[in-house]
Amino acid sequence: MALSIKIVLGHTLDTANITKNALAREAKVRPNLIYDLCEGKTKRLDLDTLNNIINTLRSMTGNDYSLTDVLVYGPEDK
């Protein structure tokens, strides 16, 4: 069974009731980056940007978000 990294940011935003545009604005990143992440179109993600997204989620909600709220490693979708 092959494993892969999946982006689950869209699910996290839905659960937190945060829009993609609101996250992009607060994190000071391009909205297209957030949309591409949520749609699984991103192949590379800068670690500083990833850190910024997680810290912004924390500051927007007051909840303790971590890497697994943005990325997961699991079985590859077929």
Phi, psi and omega per residue, in radians:
M1 nan 2.254 3.123
A2 -1.492 2.515 3.107
L3 -1.970 2.692 3.115
S4 -2.629 2.889 3.069
I5 -1.597 2.255 3.120
K6 -2.037 2.514 3.097
I7 -1.657 2.143 -3.100
V8 -2.037 0.356 -3.118
L9 -1.031 -0.692 -3.142
G10 -1.005 -0.772 3.110
H11 -1.106 -0.739 3.133
T12 -1.088 -0.746 3.123
L13 -1.130 -0.730 3.109
D14 -1.057 -0.787 -3.126
T15 -1.110 -0.664 -3.110
A16 -1.492 -0.088 -3.110
N17 1.026 0.796 3.094
I18 -2.021 2.350 3.099
T19 -1.420 2.744 3.102
K20 -1.072 -0.718 3.140
N21 -1.133 -0.699 3.130
A22 -1.113 -0.740 3.112
L23 -1.118 -0.796 3.133
A24 -1.036 -0.773 -3.126
R25 -1.100 -0.836 -3.095
E26 -1.216 -0.620 -3.127
A27 -1.453 -0.157 -3.114
K28 1.010 0.844 3.045
V29 -2.177 2.838 3.128
R30 -1.104 2.351 3.085
P31 -0.982 -0.618 3.131
N32 -1.048 -0.578 3.104
L33 -1.099 -0.805 -3.138
I34 -1.140 -0.762 3.122
Y35 -1.076 -0.769 3.136
D36 -1.121 -0.685 3.086
L37 -1.070 -0.820 -3.092
C38 -1.165 -0.492 -3.134
E39 -1.640 0.051 3.115
G40 1.253 0.394 -3.109
K41 -1.593 -0.177 -3.088
T42 -1.468 2.294 3.112
K43 -1.790 -0.403 -3.137
R44 -2.353 2.526 3.125
L45 -2.464 2.105 3.120
D46 -1.126 2.384 -3.095
L47 -1.109 -0.615 3.088
D48 -1.128 -0.677 3.102
T49 -1.162 -0.757 3.102
L50 -1.044 -0.798 3.098
N51 -1.052 -0.749 3.133
N52 -1.086 -0.743 3.140
I53 -1.101 -0.796 -3.137
I54 -1.123 -0.782 3.119
N55 -1.119 -0.629 3.104
T56 -1.178 -0.735 3.067
L57 -1.002 -0.757 3.124
R58 -1.082 -0.795 -3.095
S59 -1.238 -0.542 -3.137
M60 -1.287 -0.527 -3.013
T61 -1.979 -0.401 -3.040
G62 1.384 0.092 3.125
N63 -1.691 2.790 -3.104
D64 -1.608 1.599 3.101
Y65 -1.552 2.695 3.136
S66 -2.430 -3.074 -3.119
L67 -0.977 -0.662 -3.093
T68 -1.243 -0.132 3.036
D69 -1.517 -0.132 3.114
V70 -2.035 -0.717 -3.104
L71 -2.275 2.526 3.001
V72 -2.347 2.643 3.103
Y73 -1.979 2.045 -3.078
G74 -2.816 -2.968 -3.114
P75 -0.994 2.430 -3.141
E76 -1.222 2.407 3.066
D77 -1.332 2.477 3.123
K78 -1.820 nan nan
